[in-house]
Amino acid sequence: MLKSILILAFLAASAHAVCDYTFSTPTEWTTGLDGALKGNFDGYTLCSGQDLMARFKEFKNNNNLPTTVHEYRNFWAFAVDYMFMDEFLRFAQIAASTAGGNLDVARDLFTRNVNTAVGVDPVNPDTRYTYYMIAFRKSNMVNAASIYNPYPPTWDNLFTQHRNLIPCTWQNGADQCNAALNINFGQQVEFDLKNTLANQICMTSDEFYGVTAPTTADCKEFRTHAETFEGVRNNQGGVLAVSAYVSDMQQQGTVLNSLQARAYFYVACSATYDFQGDGFVFNNAPANEFVVRGDVPLDQLDGTYYVVLPHAFAEEPAEPAQRRLNPKISLSTFRGSA
């Protein structure tokens, strides 16, 4: 509880900060983050330009450098805005101060602080991964990927987008779009998704998809649907292929039930068991997280990346380094070309 209170206090202070340094471009910001980790800004108030967004992500090996917002070019990806980026800078200052001049220790502490703030479990960095901070301009995202602007990840926003979902992929410097899909889940299913958490259905606080999940009838049905959608995603072109598949199901007269709909959002949008769809980051703090296009190249967004925590790789990880527990939507764990 104390840790949460401190984080909320940081957010409140950041919103009214008098800035000693403001980093207005993605390159300025990542340079500022580097300086903060090295202890160059001790005692100063650091701020992020209001046009900036960022994404903190681990990659499997040193050859897999970030070139797009989402490493697998997914149509939906998670990013934070400048207010949360202020906290990243503050966490870097805290880590540098605690590390006493040891940059390696500061990098590790910073990664732990970020994992704690955004609710990643476990908070300890996975030594098989390199951790990156990806920064880009929000205005460029709006101008480049005009199909949808960054929006808070609420259930209502997701439902609205799916009623007129224009499937696009960024190719050869421009959006390549197909005809709109109309995916309508119906009032009862939407009500169920908004008012019942997945961990209430499967009676577990752990991942509800996999061997550790309970074997109740609902959990079994959910996993059956998820495996079907997962096969479409992995073998037919990524997350948008799942959307097309569900749209075709509805065109053929299939009415999705709540478990099918939840499995769809789990696979296509990575709405994990902890997703509540309320748009809040943690502890009901004002939302500063957004859904953005993950397939747009960083060079279209004046984007850049910074190596927060480099690691040597002894083996290829079999699973994602971490599970996103909170923020309540995880848009980073699935492969796909879209």
PLY file of the C-alpha trace (Angstrom):
ply
format ascii 1.0
element vertex 338
property float x
property float y
property float z
element edge 337
property int vertex1
property int vertex2
end_header
0.00 0.00 0.00
2.80 2.44 0.90
4.46 1.82 -2.48
1.20 2.58 -4.27
0.71 5.77 -2.26
4.22 6.93 -3.15
3.64 6.25 -6.83
0.37 8.18 -6.76
2.14 11.03 -5.01
4.74 11.06 -7.76
1.99 11.28 -10.37
0.26 14.14 -8.58
3.53 16.04 -8.23
4.41 15.46 -11.87
1.15 16.95 -13.09
2.03 20.30 -11.47
5.81 20.20 -11.71
7.96 23.23 -12.44
10.41 21.73 -14.87
14.15 22.32 -14.74
14.60 20.35 -17.97
11.97 19.42 -20.55
12.81 16.81 -23.18
10.59 17.59 -26.16
11.68 15.09 -28.81
12.08 11.30 -28.60
15.86 11.62 -28.99
16.08 14.32 -26.34
13.97 12.18 -24.02
16.01 8.98 -24.37
19.19 11.04 -23.95
17.66 12.54 -20.81
16.75 9.09 -19.54
20.35 8.00 -20.07
21.59 11.04 -18.19
19.18 10.44 -15.33
20.37 6.83 -14.98
23.95 8.12 -14.86
23.08 10.55 -12.07
23.55 13.69 -14.16
20.25 15.27 -13.09
20.27 14.69 -9.35
18.02 17.22 -7.64
16.42 18.48 -10.86
12.82 18.15 -12.00
12.70 16.43 -15.38
9.69 16.61 -17.69
8.57 15.04 -20.94
7.23 16.93 -23.91
3.46 16.63 -24.23
3.71 15.16 -27.73
5.65 12.12 -26.54
4.63 8.51 -25.97
6.70 5.54 -24.85
6.64 1.77 -24.57
8.83 -0.33 -22.24
9.53 -3.77 -23.68
11.88 -6.72 -23.47
13.33 -8.37 -26.58
14.61 -11.89 -26.92
18.07 -11.22 -28.32
20.45 -8.47 -29.30
19.78 -8.97 -33.01
16.06 -8.27 -32.60
16.22 -4.47 -32.42
13.02 -2.41 -32.27
11.94 -1.11 -35.68
8.20 -0.73 -35.02
6.16 0.24 -31.98
5.25 -3.42 -31.37
7.93 -6.04 -31.92
5.54 -8.29 -33.85
3.83 -5.38 -35.65
0.50 -6.02 -33.97
-2.45 -3.82 -34.87
-3.03 -3.10 -31.18
-0.18 -2.16 -28.83
0.19 -0.52 -25.42
1.96 2.81 -24.83
2.00 5.54 -22.18
1.90 9.30 -22.65
4.11 12.10 -21.39
2.70 12.10 -17.85
3.77 8.53 -17.21
7.05 9.23 -19.02
7.74 11.85 -16.34
7.57 8.99 -13.86
10.03 6.96 -15.91
12.49 9.87 -15.62
11.84 10.12 -11.89
12.35 6.37 -11.45
15.68 6.71 -13.28
16.77 9.46 -10.89
15.78 7.37 -7.89
17.63 4.35 -9.28
20.78 6.40 -9.92
20.71 7.86 -6.43
20.20 4.45 -4.83
22.90 2.81 -6.97
25.55 5.24 -5.78
27.13 5.78 -9.19
27.01 2.17 -10.38
25.25 2.38 -13.77
24.64 -1.36 -14.04
22.92 -1.38 -10.67
20.92 1.72 -11.62
19.68 0.06 -14.81
18.56 -3.00 -12.89
16.84 -0.93 -10.19
15.11 1.21 -12.81
13.73 -1.89 -14.54
12.41 -3.19 -11.22
10.82 0.18 -10.42
9.08 0.32 -13.80
7.87 -3.27 -13.46
6.46 -2.44 -10.03
4.78 0.75 -11.24
3.03 -0.88 -14.19
2.23 -4.08 -12.34
4.52 -6.58 -14.04
5.00 -9.87 -12.24
7.69 -10.88 -11.52
9.38 -7.53 -11.00
12.87 -9.02 -11.30
14.32 -8.60 -14.81
14.65 -11.74 -16.88
18.36 -12.15 -17.60
17.65 -13.74 -20.99
16.26 -10.49 -22.39
17.35 -6.99 -23.27
14.97 -4.28 -22.05
14.24 -1.29 -24.26
12.44 2.00 -23.85
10.81 2.99 -27.13
9.85 6.66 -27.55
7.91 8.33 -30.36
5.72 11.31 -31.20
1.99 11.04 -30.58
1.23 13.56 -33.35
3.15 11.44 -35.86
1.18 8.38 -34.79
-2.06 10.30 -35.38
-0.91 11.50 -38.79
0.71 8.26 -39.96
-1.82 5.69 -38.81
-5.03 7.56 -39.48
-7.30 4.53 -39.01
-7.52 5.16 -35.30
-5.97 7.61 -32.88
-4.46 6.51 -29.55
-7.27 5.78 -27.09
-7.65 4.56 -23.50
-8.16 0.78 -23.31
-11.70 0.60 -22.00
-14.21 -2.07 -22.90
-16.49 0.53 -24.45
-13.70 1.85 -26.66
-12.82 -1.66 -27.81
-16.46 -2.49 -28.54
-16.90 0.74 -30.50
-13.83 0.16 -32.61
-14.85 -3.40 -33.44
-18.25 -2.30 -34.75
-16.40 -0.57 -37.58
-12.98 -2.21 -37.57
-10.87 -1.19 -40.56
-8.06 -3.74 -40.85
-4.85 -2.09 -42.01
-1.21 -3.04 -42.10
1.65 -0.64 -42.60
3.49 -1.63 -45.77
5.88 0.22 -48.07
5.50 3.48 -46.21
1.71 3.62 -46.09
-1.39 1.97 -44.68
-2.76 -0.90 -46.76
-6.39 -1.31 -45.74
-9.16 -3.79 -46.45
-12.92 -3.46 -46.16
-14.28 -2.68 -42.71
-15.30 -5.52 -40.42
-18.44 -5.29 -38.30
-17.97 -7.29 -35.10
-20.86 -6.75 -32.74
-20.86 -8.75 -29.52
-24.35 -7.79 -28.40
-25.58 -6.04 -25.29
-25.62 -9.08 -23.00
-22.08 -10.19 -23.89
-20.78 -6.64 -23.57
-22.48 -6.37 -20.17
-20.91 -9.67 -19.06
-17.43 -8.64 -20.17
-17.70 -5.28 -18.44
-19.03 -6.68 -15.18
-17.27 -10.02 -14.70
-13.52 -10.48 -14.49
-11.98 -13.51 -16.13
-10.41 -14.58 -12.86
-13.91 -14.69 -11.37
-14.91 -17.13 -14.09
-11.89 -19.37 -13.66
-11.52 -18.80 -9.92
-7.82 -18.05 -10.07
-5.54 -15.08 -9.66
-2.96 -16.68 -11.93
-2.94 -16.99 -15.71
-6.24 -18.54 -16.70
-4.99 -19.83 -20.02
-2.63 -22.75 -19.67
-1.89 -25.82 -17.63
-2.13 -24.01 -14.29
-5.71 -22.86 -14.87
-8.59 -24.68 -13.11
-10.45 -27.35 -15.02
-13.95 -25.96 -14.58
-16.34 -26.25 -17.53
-16.12 -22.52 -18.23
-12.32 -22.58 -18.17
-12.22 -25.56 -20.50
-14.60 -23.88 -22.93
-12.63 -20.65 -22.78
-9.35 -22.45 -23.52
-10.95 -24.34 -26.42
-12.03 -21.08 -28.06
-8.70 -19.42 -27.30
-6.76 -22.27 -28.88
-8.87 -21.97 -32.03
-8.26 -18.23 -32.27
-4.59 -18.71 -31.43
-4.23 -21.11 -34.36
-5.76 -18.52 -36.69
-3.47 -15.82 -35.34
-0.31 -17.85 -35.66
-1.02 -19.48 -39.02
-3.19 -17.05 -40.98
-1.61 -13.63 -40.59
-1.69 -12.29 -37.07
-4.27 -10.63 -34.84
-6.29 -9.07 -37.66
-6.75 -12.53 -39.14
-8.53 -13.44 -35.90
-10.78 -10.41 -36.31
-11.63 -11.46 -39.88
-12.30 -15.00 -38.67
-14.75 -13.80 -35.99
-16.40 -11.43 -38.45
-16.93 -14.36 -40.83
-18.40 -16.41 -37.98
-20.95 -13.69 -37.33
-21.74 -13.29 -41.01
-22.54 -17.01 -41.08
-24.98 -16.61 -38.20
-22.83 -17.56 -35.20
-23.73 -15.61 -32.08
-20.69 -15.44 -29.82
-21.20 -16.13 -26.15
-19.27 -14.38 -23.39
-16.54 -17.01 -23.23
-15.95 -16.84 -26.98
-15.84 -13.05 -26.85
-13.41 -13.08 -23.93
-11.22 -15.60 -25.74
-11.24 -13.36 -28.80
-10.09 -10.30 -26.86
-7.51 -12.41 -25.06
-5.93 -13.66 -28.28
-6.46 -10.70 -30.62
-6.03 -7.82 -28.17
-4.14 -9.53 -25.34
-6.82 -8.63 -22.79
-5.44 -10.77 -19.97
-7.31 -12.18 -16.98
-6.74 -8.93 -15.07
-8.16 -6.67 -17.76
-11.01 -4.65 -16.26
-11.54 -2.28 -19.16
-11.88 0.80 -16.98
-9.04 2.78 -18.54
-7.17 3.18 -15.26
-3.50 2.38 -14.85
-3.40 1.28 -11.22
-5.27 1.97 -8.00
-7.81 3.99 -10.00
-5.23 6.64 -10.86
-6.13 8.71 -13.94
-5.35 6.75 -17.05
-2.20 7.59 -18.95
-2.09 4.42 -20.99
-3.29 4.10 -24.54
-3.92 1.63 -27.31
-1.85 2.56 -30.36
-0.98 1.06 -33.72
1.89 -1.33 -33.13
2.79 -1.89 -36.78
3.92 1.65 -37.61
7.71 1.91 -38.14
9.57 4.07 -35.67
11.11 6.12 -38.47
7.59 7.30 -39.38
7.07 8.51 -35.82
10.39 10.30 -35.25
10.84 7.35 -32.92
13.91 5.94 -31.27
14.83 3.36 -28.68
17.14 3.19 -25.70
18.74 0.07 -24.25
17.73 0.19 -20.60
19.12 -3.14 -19.48
21.32 -5.21 -21.82
21.82 -8.90 -21.20
23.79 -11.77 -22.63
21.66 -14.61 -23.90
22.49 -18.15 -22.88
19.28 -19.61 -24.27
16.21 -18.74 -26.27
13.34 -17.96 -23.88
10.45 -20.36 -24.22
7.92 -17.91 -22.76
7.47 -14.13 -22.62
9.74 -12.67 -19.98
6.88 -11.40 -17.88
3.14 -11.26 -17.54
1.44 -7.89 -17.58
-0.81 -7.84 -14.53
-1.65 -4.17 -14.42
-2.17 -2.02 -16.53
-5.13 -4.22 -17.12
-4.56 -4.83 -20.78
-1.51 -6.51 -22.15
-0.87 -5.76 -25.78
2.62 -7.09 -26.09
2.76 -10.84 -25.80
1.53 -12.27 -29.08
3.15 -12.89 -32.43
1.54 -11.55 -35.55
2.27 -9.75 -38.76
-0.44 -7.18 -38.16
0 1
1 2
2 3
3 4
4 5
5 6
6 7
7 8
8 9
9 10
10 11
11 12
12 13
13 14
14 15
15 16
16 17
17 18
18 19
19 20
20 21
21 22
22 23
23 24
24 25
25 26
26 27
27 28
28 29
29 30
30 31
31 32
32 33
33 34
34 35
35 36
36 37
37 38
38 39
39 40
40 41
41 42
42 43
43 44
44 45
45 46
46 47
47 48
48 49
49 50
50 51
51 52
52 53
53 54
54 55
55 56
56 57
57 58
58 59
59 60
60 61
61 62
62 63
63 64
64 65
65 66
66 67
67 68
68 69
69 70
70 71
71 72
72 73
73 74
74 75
75 76
76 77
77 78
78 79
79 80
80 81
81 82
82 83
83 84
84 85
85 86
86 87
87 88
88 89
89 90
90 91
91 92
92 93
93 94
94 95
95 96
96 97
97 98
98 99
99 100
100 101
101 102
102 103
103 104
104 105
105 106
106 107
107 108
108 109
109 110
110 111
111 112
112 113
113 114
114 115
115 116
116 117
117 118
118 119
119 120
120 121
121 122
122 123
123 124
124 125
125 126
126 127
127 128
128 129
129 130
130 131
131 132
132 133
133 134
134 135
135 136
136 137
137 138
138 139
139 140
140 141
141 142
142 143
143 144
144 145
145 146
146 147
147 148
148 149
149 150
150 151
151 152
152 153
153 154
154 155
155 156
156 157
157 158
158 159
159 160
160 161
161 162
162 163
163 164
164 165
165 166
166 167
167 168
168 169
169 170
170 171
171 172
172 173
173 174
174 175
175 176
176 177
177 178
178 179
179 180
180 181
181 182
182 183
183 184
184 185
185 186
186 187
187 188
188 189
189 190
190 191
191 192
192 193
193 194
194 195
195 196
196 197
197 198
198 199
199 200
200 201
201 202
202 203
203 204
204 205
205 206
206 207
207 208
208 209
209 210
210 211
211 212
212 213
213 214
214 215
215 216
216 217
217 218
218 219
219 220
220 221
221 222
222 223
223 224
224 225
225 226
226 227
227 228
228 229
229 230
230 231
231 232
232 233
233 234
234 235
235 236
236 237
237 238
238 239
239 240
240 241
241 242
242 243
243 244
244 245
245 246
246 247
247 248
248 249
249 250
250 251
251 252
252 253
253 254
254 255
255 256
256 257
257 258
258 259
259 260
260 261
261 262
262 263
263 264
264 265
265 266
266 267
267 268
268 269
269 270
270 271
271 272
272 273
273 274
274 275
275 276
276 277
277 278
278 279
279 280
280 281
281 282
282 283
283 284
284 285
285 286
286 287
287 288
288 289
289 290
290 291
291 292
292 293
293 294
294 295
295 296
296 297
297 298
298 299
299 300
300 301
301 302
302 303
303 304
304 305
305 306
306 307
307 308
308 309
309 310
310 311
311 312
312 313
313 314
314 315
315 316
316 317
317 318
318 319
319 320
320 321
321 322
322 323
323 324
324 325
325 326
326 327
327 328
328 329
329 330
330 331
331 332
332 333
333 334
334 335
335 336
336 337
